[in-house]
Amino acid sequence: MTESSSHGMIARCQAILLKPKEEWARIDAEPASVGGLMAGWVAPLAAIGPVAGMIAGLGFGYSAFGVTYRPSVTAAVTGAVIGYLVALVAIFLLAKVIDVLAPRFDGTANSVQAMKVAAYSATASYLAAVFQAVPALSILGILGLYSLYLLYLGLPRLMKAPQDKAMSYTIVTVIAAAILFLIVGAVTAALTAMVVPRTVTLGSSTGGTVSGTVNIPGVGSVDMSKVQEAAKKIETASDRARSASPVDRQALAGLLPASAAGMTRTAIESSSASAGGFGGSQAEARYETGDQRARLKIVDLASAGAFAAMASAFKIETSRESDDGYQKSGMIDGRYTMEKWNRRGTGTYGVLIGDRFLIEADGDASDIGVLKSLVGAVDLARLEALAG
């Protein structure tokens, strides 16, 4: 198969979807180049989503709460072009991330092999994007998640990662991919709204590192210079998480104070669950005083700790403010913290402890300080000791 052959492309699409293990073996052995893969595979397939979205916008519009908005031809085409270009940049950056992470998991850095992984594993998501053209069928776009399975099969094989590191490598890459494609959506929406080209720095495209800060208008920033540092942190969390057992739910319940922030506990409950190798437990209590009511909960993410590490590892920061209130998140005193407040008197405040435990308070209060005091009433030393 040549990279520019449409017949070969159809055959490869069928093979990678229906017989992925056998096809990855062929892909692994065949000669290729980064430019050839971008031009012959990514460029045509990445166009499916933007074109389908443009067709849907012009033909059906976007509807919500009984109101339908149909973009102008200029706006629709502009959005499609921007979405397409940003998608190309995203897959190129994903290949860079895969390449940079390879040695971290005892694999072999190889830019061509990394591009093969990024390009061919994305096939399912590219093809599923065609359902965007008909809003009634757009839910079928979830079939694109099959790309995660393709990544799981191809990544360790092509990057020569040992079996005992394959899962950690895959998890970290999936997290990086999720962040990248969330950024793609946000950047595309922001640039389309401005309807004028702007220079968007997504990171370094040369050398062996990924660097720079991605600023998403109205959302926040992601420090991409922390990719390697984050990889090690998430790998450690992943290794630890595989053997983690959820803390006993009753032990968590014992950490919820009888009273705090001038409020009295009125109810308490706890639960635990385990499925598919992932488990966790939680306890929550309700507090009241006068017209104020709040809930305080402690969640042990246990074996999902590797995913809990993502936000702090990549140092994701967000900030939004409006006449109704504000929402922000980021690192405070070495812990990832999430804060949301509505000026009508409701809010949420949460802190991630040790990339495993989430302590969160939400409800009606006189100010956000009340919710912070509820969270602060939990004995963190005792909580961390429970993890062993």
N, C-alpha and C positions, 0 to 999 in steps of 0.2 A: 504494500500500500504506500502510495506517495501522499505527503501531507496535503497536497492541493487537490487530490482526486475526490470528487463528490461521491462517486460510487464507493470508493474505499472508505469514505467517512461514514456512509450509511452502514456499511458492513461492520465497521469498528464500533459504531454506536450500538448496534445489535449485540455484538460480541461482548462489549464491556458491561452491558446491562444484563445479558442472559447467562454468560459464562465468564464472570469476572476473573476468577482465579487463573483460568487458562489464558485469558487475554492479557492479564498483567505480566505473565511469563513472556509473552511475545513482545509486549511493550518494553520490558526490561532489557531485552537483547537487541532491539533494533536501533540503528543509528538515528540520530535526530539532532536538532539544534534549537536553542531557545527561540531564535527568530522564526524558524520554520514552524515550531509548535504554536507560537503566538499568531502567526499569519495563517497557517493552514488549519488550525483546530479552534483555538480560542476566539479569534476574530469573527468567524462566521457563526459559531454557536452562541457567543455572548450577545449577539444582536437579537436573538429570539425574544428575550424578555423585554427590552426597550421597545421593539417593534410591536409586540403583542400589547404592551401597555398603551402605546400610542393609538393602536386600533380601538382598544376598549374605551379610551378617553374620548376619541372623536366620534365613535359609533354609539356608545351607551352613556358616556358621561360618568360622573362619580356621584353616587347618591348616599344621603344620610339624613335621617329624621324627616323624610318626605321632601327633601330639597335636592335637586339634581344640578350639578355643575358640569358644563361641557367646556373644556378649554378651547381656545382658538387654535387654528392650525399652527400658527407660529409657536404658541406656548407648548403644544403637544410635540412638535418636531424638536423644539429646543430641549424639552425634557428628555426625549428619547436619545438625542445626540449626547447630552451630558451624562445620562445614565450609562450609555454604552462606553464612553471614554473612561468614566470612573470605574466601570466594571473591568475594563482591560488593565487599568492600573492596579486594581485590587488583586487580580489573579497573579499579576507579576510580583506584587509584594508578598502574596502568600507563598509563592515559590521561593522567594528570598528567605522568608521566615523558616520554611521547611529546611532549606539549605543550611542556614545559620544554626538551627537546633540540632542537626544531625550529629555532630561530634559530641554534643551534650549527652546524647543517648547511645554513645558508642557506635554510631553509624558513620557513614562516609559522606562527607560534603561533596556534592556534585551538582552544579547549577542546572545542567541539562536533565539529570534524573529528577531533580526537585521540580522542574517545570513540567515534566511528564506527570508527576504525581498530582500537582495542582491542576493541570489542564484536564487530564482524563478523569480524575475523580469528580470533577465538577460537571461531567456530562449529564448525569441524571437531573441536576438542578437546572441546567441550561434547557434541556428538553421539556421539563415540567413547566417551565415558564410560559410555554405556548398557551396554557390554559388561562393566562391573564387576558387573552383576547376576548373571552366571553365571560362576563362577570359571574354568571350562574355556575360556571365550571371552575372558577378561580380556586375554590377550596381544594381541587385536585392538585394544585401546586405543591401540596404537602408531600407528594410522591418524590419531590426533589430531595427529601431527606435520605433517600437511598444513596446519595452521594457520600454520606458519612460512612456507610458500609464499604463503599468503593475505596474511600480513603483508608479505612482500617485494613483492607486487604493489600492495597498497593504500597502504602507508606513504608512499612518495615522491609518489604522485599526490595524495592528500588533503592532505598537509602541504606541498605545493608545493616539495619539495626538488629542486634541480637534479640531472640525471642523474649528474654526476661525484661527487656527494655521497651519492647514494641508497644505495649499497652500505654505506658506512661508517655511515650513519644506521640502516640495517637491522640491521647487526651489533651495534651498541651497544644498540639496542632489544631484540634477541633476548636479549642477555646480561642486560639489566635484567629482561626477562620471566622468564628462567630463574631468576634470583635470587628474584624475587617469588614464583614458584610453588613454589620449594623452601621458602621461608619459610611459604607457605600450608600446605604439608604438615606442617612442623614445628610450627607454631603450633596447627594443628587437633589434631594428636596430643597435644600438651602440654596443651591446654585440656580435651580430652576425658578425658584421664587424670585430671585434677583434678576433673572432673565438676562444676565450679562456674564460673559466669561470672567472667571477669577482664577488666580493661581492658587492651587490647593496643594500644600506640601504634605504628602502622606508619609514621607520618610525617605531614607536614602535608597537610591536605585543602583548604586555602584558599590563595589567592594563586598566585604563579607559581613557587614553589620546593618541593622535597621535602626535608624535614629530619627529624632525629631518629635515634635508634639503635634498631634492632630487636634485642631480646634474645630468643634462642631457648633455652628451658630445656634444660640438658644439652648444648648445642652451642656457643654463643658469640654473637657480635654482628656486625651489619653496619651501618656508618655511612652512613645514607641521606643525610646532609647533604653527602656528597661526590659526589652524582650529577653535577652539572655539571662539577666538577673531573675526575671519572672519565671523563666523556664526552669531554672534550678529550684526556685521556691515551690513551684507547682509540682515538680517531680518529687521533691521531698514530701510534700503533702500527700501526693498520690501514693507513694510507697507506704507512708504511715496509715493512710486511710484504708488500704486493702486489709490490714489486720485489725482495724479499729472495731470495737464493739460499742454499741450505744450505752451511754450512762443510764443506769436504772431510773425510770421515770419518777419513782417516789423520792429518790435522792435529789432530783431536780426540783421537785415540788417543795422539798425541805428548805430550799434556798430562797423561796418567795416569802418576803417578810410579812408579818401579821399587820403591820401598818407602815406607812412611809409617805413622805411629802404631805403630811397632814390628812391622809386618807386612810380608811380602815378596810382591810380585806373582808369581802363578803362572800366569796366563793372561790373554790380552787379545784382544778382537775388536771389530769396528766394522761399521756398516751405514748405508745411506742409502736413501731412497725418495722418490718424487714421484708424485702422482696428483691429477687434478682441480684443478690450480693450487696445491695445497698440497704442501709438501715439507719434509724434515727429515733429519737425520743424527744418529748417536749412536755412542759408543764406550764400552766398559765393560771393566773388569779385575777379576780375582778376587785376593784377598789372604789369606794364611794365616800363622798363628804358633801353635804348640801346638794347643790345642783351639778357637781363635778363627778364624772364617772370615767374610769380608765381601766385598761387591761395591761397586765405585765406578763410577759412570757419569756421562757428560756427554751431555746431549741438546740438540741445536740445534733449536728449534721453528720457526725460520725464518719461513715464510709464515703460520704459525699464531700469530705473535707477538701479534696483537690479542687472541686469547683468553687467552694467557698473562698479558696485562696485567690481566685482570679482577680477580683476587684482590687484587693490590696496589692497583689503582685504587679499588675499593670498600672497601678496608681491612677485609676480612673477617677476623675473629678467631674462633678456636674453642678450646675447652678442655674436656677430659674427663679424669676421673681415677677409678680404681676400685682395688680390692685387687690387681688383676693388673698395673696400670701406668697410664700416662697417654698422652694425645695432645693436641697443641696446635699452633696455627699463628698467624702474625701477622707484623707488621713489626718487624724487628730491624735496627738500623743502616741503615735505608732499604731493606732487601731483604726480600722475602716469604720467610718461613722456616717449614718444616714439620718437626715432631719427634714421634716416636712411640717409646715404650719399654715393653717387657714385662718384668716383674721376673724372668722366667725367664732373661733374658739375651739377648733379641733386640730389634732396633729398626730404625728408619729415621730418617735426618736428611737434609733437602734444602733447598737455597737456590735461589731464582729470581734470576738475574743479568740485569739490563738488560731485563727483560720478554721475554727470548728464550731464554736458556740455563738449563737445570735441571741442577744438580750434586747428585747423591744418593748416599748410602752406606747400605747395609742389610746385616744379617747378625747373627752371634753375636759378642758382645763382652763385656768385663768391665763396661763401663758406656757410656752414651751419648757420653761424652767421646771414646772411640775413634773412633766414627763421625764426630763433629765434626772430629776431627783429620784423618781421611781426606779429608773435603770441603775442609778448610783447606789441604791439601797441593797443591791445584790452583792453578796460577798464573793468577789472575783477570785481571791486566793483559794477559797473552798471549791469554787467551780473548776478552776484549772487543776486542782488536786484530784478531782473526780476522773479526769482524763487519764491519769496514771502516767 
